[in-house]
Amino acid sequence: MHRVRFRDPAGSVRTGQWHDDHVSFGGETYSLAEVEILPPCEPTKIVCIGRNYADHAAELDNDVPDRPLLFLKPPNTLAAHGDTVTLPAGKERVDWEAELAVVIGTQARNVAAEDAMDYVAGFTCMNDVSNRDDQNKEQNWVRGKAFDNSAPLGPVLATPDEVPDDASVELRVNGETKQSSSRDYMMFSVPDLIEEITTYLTLEPGDVVSTGTPEGVGPLSDGDHVAVEVEGVGVLEHDVRSAE
């Protein structure tokens, strides 16, 4: 059963179980309308992977990297299932990017690929919302990737055994499928990514590794409804609005 973080009607933050149409904690059960769903973890950082699907690199006319392309999204980027993502003001193109996200369960430093899954708490869904206007102008991606609420994450944490090695990754905008692929098309696997990342920095419990997006990215618009679905996890949904 999937784990979910939520704020109950009394305002307390709980970690309980997700049951599709309700959540539970201890002996208490709440409808989804009674609670606020929160991101499934509280990361100190989100480590993202660029161009981990060859088809996505091709659609942006980018080279395929010979090692994982790493960048960071700080905690201010987090948004939850059901939130509304506000697009940065004055930008012509801000894209969706559906991703399988890995949540770290144990502090990880200099981890070998063959041991990497021992450090994983589970998987969830993420949309790496990306401001292309600024990303394409600069080598430093802070303006393009690190703006507020640009990392919707959730809705639940699924254990690794619940998510197949070839799990599908899909994104729909207003009900229309825009991205459809699977994790076995990644160029660098989850264990390979964890090995590479922990060579350079320590991953703490709750940190997120977001594994890259497949082809099919495109621009978000005011009023859009986005659904990111990862097989074995579920569906992350959020709305979009333009900055006022």
C-alpha positions as CSV (number, residue, x, y, z in Angstrom):
1,M,0.0,0.0,0.0
2,H,1.3,3.5,-0.9
3,R,2.4,5.9,1.8
4,V,1.0,9.5,1.8
5,R,1.8,12.7,3.7
6,F,-1.2,14.9,4.5
7,R,-2.5,17.6,6.8
8,D,-5.5,16.3,8.6
9,P,-8.6,18.4,9.4
10,A,-7.0,19.5,12.7
11,G,-4.0,20.8,11.0
12,S,-1.6,18.0,12.0
13,V,0.8,16.6,9.4
14,R,0.5,12.8,9.2
15,T,2.1,10.0,7.2
16,G,-0.5,7.4,6.5
17,Q,-1.9,5.1,3.8
18,W,-3.4,6.0,0.4
19,H,-6.6,4.2,-0.6
20,D,-7.5,5.9,-3.9
21,D,-10.6,7.7,-2.5
22,H,-9.5,8.2,1.1
23,V,-6.4,8.2,3.4
24,S,-5.9,6.7,6.7
25,F,-3.7,7.2,9.8
26,G,-3.9,4.9,12.8
27,G,-7.5,4.2,13.3
28,E,-8.7,7.4,11.5
29,T,-10.0,7.6,8.0
30,Y,-10.4,10.8,6.0
31,S,-11.9,11.5,2.5
32,L,-9.5,13.3,0.2
33,A,-11.7,16.3,0.4
34,E,-11.0,16.6,4.1
35,V,-7.3,16.7,3.9
36,E,-4.4,18.5,2.2
37,I,-2.1,16.2,0.3
38,L,1.5,17.1,0.9
39,P,4.7,16.2,-1.1
40,P,5.6,12.6,0.0
41,C,9.0,13.7,1.4
42,E,10.8,16.8,2.6
43,P,14.0,16.9,0.5
44,T,17.0,19.1,1.3
45,K,17.6,19.0,-2.5
46,I,16.2,17.6,-5.7
47,V,18.9,16.2,-8.0
48,C,17.6,16.2,-11.6
49,I,19.0,14.4,-14.7
50,G,19.1,16.1,-18.1
51,R,18.8,14.2,-21.4
52,N,18.4,10.8,-19.8
53,Y,16.2,9.7,-22.7
54,A,17.8,9.9,-26.1
55,D,14.5,10.9,-27.8
56,H,14.1,13.9,-25.6
57,A,17.7,15.1,-26.3
58,A,16.9,14.8,-30.0
59,E,13.7,16.8,-29.8
60,L,15.5,19.7,-28.2
61,D,18.4,19.3,-30.7
62,N,20.9,18.5,-27.9
63,D,23.8,16.1,-27.8
64,V,23.4,12.8,-25.9
65,P,25.7,13.0,-22.8
66,D,28.3,10.4,-22.1
67,R,27.7,10.6,-18.4
68,P,24.6,11.8,-16.4
69,L,23.9,15.5,-16.8
70,L,23.2,16.7,-13.2
71,F,21.4,19.9,-12.0
72,L,19.7,20.9,-8.8
73,K,16.2,22.1,-7.9
74,P,16.0,23.6,-4.3
75,P,13.2,22.9,-1.8
76,N,11.3,26.1,-2.8
77,T,10.4,24.4,-6.1
78,L,8.2,21.8,-4.4
79,A,4.5,21.7,-5.1
80,A,2.0,19.0,-4.1
81,H,-0.7,16.9,-5.7
82,G,-3.7,19.2,-6.3
83,D,-1.7,22.4,-6.1
84,T,-1.8,25.1,-8.7
85,V,1.5,25.9,-10.4
86,T,2.1,29.5,-11.2
87,L,4.1,30.2,-14.3
88,P,6.9,32.7,-14.1
89,A,5.8,36.1,-15.4
90,G,6.7,37.3,-18.9
91,K,7.9,34.0,-20.3
92,E,6.9,32.8,-23.7
93,R,7.6,29.1,-23.1
94,V,7.4,27.1,-19.9
95,D,7.3,23.3,-20.5
96,W,6.0,20.2,-18.8
97,E,8.4,17.3,-18.2
98,A,7.0,14.0,-16.7
99,E,9.5,12.1,-14.7
100,L,9.9,9.1,-12.4
101,A,11.4,10.4,-9.1
102,V,13.4,8.4,-6.6
103,V,13.1,9.2,-2.9
104,I,16.2,8.4,-0.8
105,G,15.7,6.5,2.5
106,T,19.2,6.3,3.9
107,Q,22.1,8.7,3.8
108,A,24.2,7.9,0.7
109,R,27.7,8.7,-0.1
110,N,30.1,6.9,-2.5
111,V,27.5,4.2,-3.2
112,A,28.3,1.5,-5.7
113,A,25.6,0.9,-8.3
114,E,25.1,-2.7,-7.2
115,D,24.2,-1.4,-3.7
116,A,22.2,1.6,-4.7
117,M,18.7,0.3,-4.3
118,D,19.4,-0.4,-0.6
119,Y,19.4,3.4,-0.1
120,V,16.0,3.9,-1.9
121,A,12.8,4.5,0.1
122,G,10.6,4.4,-3.0
123,F,9.4,6.1,-6.1
124,T,6.9,8.9,-6.9
125,C,5.9,11.2,-9.8
126,M,7.4,14.6,-10.7
127,N,6.8,17.3,-13.2
128,D,10.1,19.2,-13.8
129,V,8.4,22.4,-15.0
130,S,11.0,24.2,-17.1
131,N,11.3,27.9,-18.1
132,R,12.8,27.4,-21.6
133,D,13.2,31.2,-22.2
134,D,16.0,31.4,-19.6
135,Q,17.2,27.9,-19.7
136,N,18.1,28.2,-23.4
137,K,20.0,31.4,-22.8
138,E,22.3,30.4,-20.0
139,Q,24.7,27.6,-19.0
140,N,23.5,28.1,-15.4
141,W,19.9,26.8,-15.2
142,V,18.8,28.5,-12.0
143,R,16.3,30.8,-13.8
144,G,15.1,28.0,-16.0
145,K,14.7,25.3,-13.4
146,A,14.7,26.6,-9.8
147,F,11.7,29.0,-9.7
148,D,9.0,28.6,-7.1
149,N,6.6,25.6,-7.4
150,S,8.4,24.2,-10.5
151,A,8.6,20.6,-9.0
152,P,5.1,19.1,-8.4
153,L,5.8,15.9,-6.6
154,G,3.6,13.0,-5.5
155,P,0.9,12.1,-4.7
156,V,2.4,9.0,-2.8
157,L,5.5,7.1,-2.2
158,A,5.5,3.6,-3.7
159,T,8.0,1.0,-2.5
160,P,10.6,-0.2,-5.1
161,D,8.9,-3.6,-5.5
162,E,5.7,-1.9,-6.5
163,V,7.2,-0.2,-9.6
164,P,8.2,-2.4,-12.5
165,D,11.6,-2.1,-14.1
166,D,9.8,-1.2,-17.3
167,A,7.2,1.1,-15.6
168,S,5.4,3.4,-18.0
169,V,5.8,7.2,-17.6
170,E,3.0,9.3,-19.1
171,L,1.8,12.9,-19.1
172,R,-1.6,14.2,-20.1
173,V,-2.6,17.9,-20.5
174,N,-6.4,18.5,-20.3
175,G,-6.9,14.8,-20.9
176,E,-4.7,14.5,-24.0
177,T,-1.6,12.3,-23.8
178,K,1.5,14.3,-24.6
179,Q,4.3,12.0,-23.3
180,S,4.3,8.2,-23.2
181,S,7.4,6.1,-22.5
182,S,8.9,3.8,-19.9
183,R,11.8,3.8,-17.6
184,D,13.6,1.0,-19.5
185,Y,14.3,3.7,-22.2
186,M,16.6,5.6,-19.7
187,M,20.2,5.8,-20.8
188,F,21.4,5.7,-17.2
189,S,19.5,3.5,-14.7
190,V,18.5,4.4,-11.2
191,P,21.5,2.5,-9.7
192,D,23.9,4.2,-12.1
193,L,22.5,7.6,-11.3
194,I,22.8,7.1,-7.6
195,E,26.4,5.9,-8.0
196,E,27.3,9.0,-10.1
197,I,25.5,11.5,-7.8
198,T,27.0,10.2,-4.6
199,T,30.5,10.4,-6.0
200,Y,30.1,14.1,-5.8
201,L,27.6,14.9,-3.0
202,T,25.8,13.2,-0.1
203,L,22.2,12.3,-0.5
204,E,20.1,12.7,2.7
205,P,17.0,10.8,3.7
206,G,14.1,12.5,1.8
207,D,16.2,13.8,-1.0
208,V,14.9,13.3,-4.5
209,V,16.6,12.1,-7.7
210,S,14.4,12.9,-10.7
211,T,15.4,10.6,-13.5
212,G,14.8,12.7,-16.6
213,T,11.9,13.1,-19.1
214,P,11.1,11.3,-22.4
215,E,10.2,13.0,-25.7
216,G,6.9,15.0,-25.9
217,V,7.6,18.1,-23.8
218,G,5.6,21.2,-24.7
219,P,4.4,24.5,-23.4
220,L,2.0,25.0,-20.5
221,S,-0.8,27.5,-20.7
222,D,-3.0,29.3,-18.2
223,G,-5.8,27.0,-17.1
224,D,-4.2,23.7,-18.1
225,H,-4.8,20.6,-16.0
226,V,-1.7,18.3,-15.9
227,A,-1.6,14.6,-14.9
228,V,1.7,12.7,-14.6
229,E,1.3,8.9,-14.3
230,V,4.0,6.4,-13.4
231,E,3.0,2.8,-13.4
232,G,3.0,1.4,-9.9
233,V,2.8,4.8,-8.3
234,G,-0.4,6.5,-9.5
235,V,-1.3,9.9,-10.9
236,L,0.1,13.3,-9.8
237,E,-2.3,16.1,-10.8
238,H,-2.0,19.9,-10.7
239,D,-3.5,22.9,-12.4
240,V,-1.6,25.8,-14.1
241,R,-2.1,29.5,-14.0
242,S,-0.3,32.5,-15.4
243,A,1.4,35.0,-13.0
244,E,-0.9,37.9,-12.3
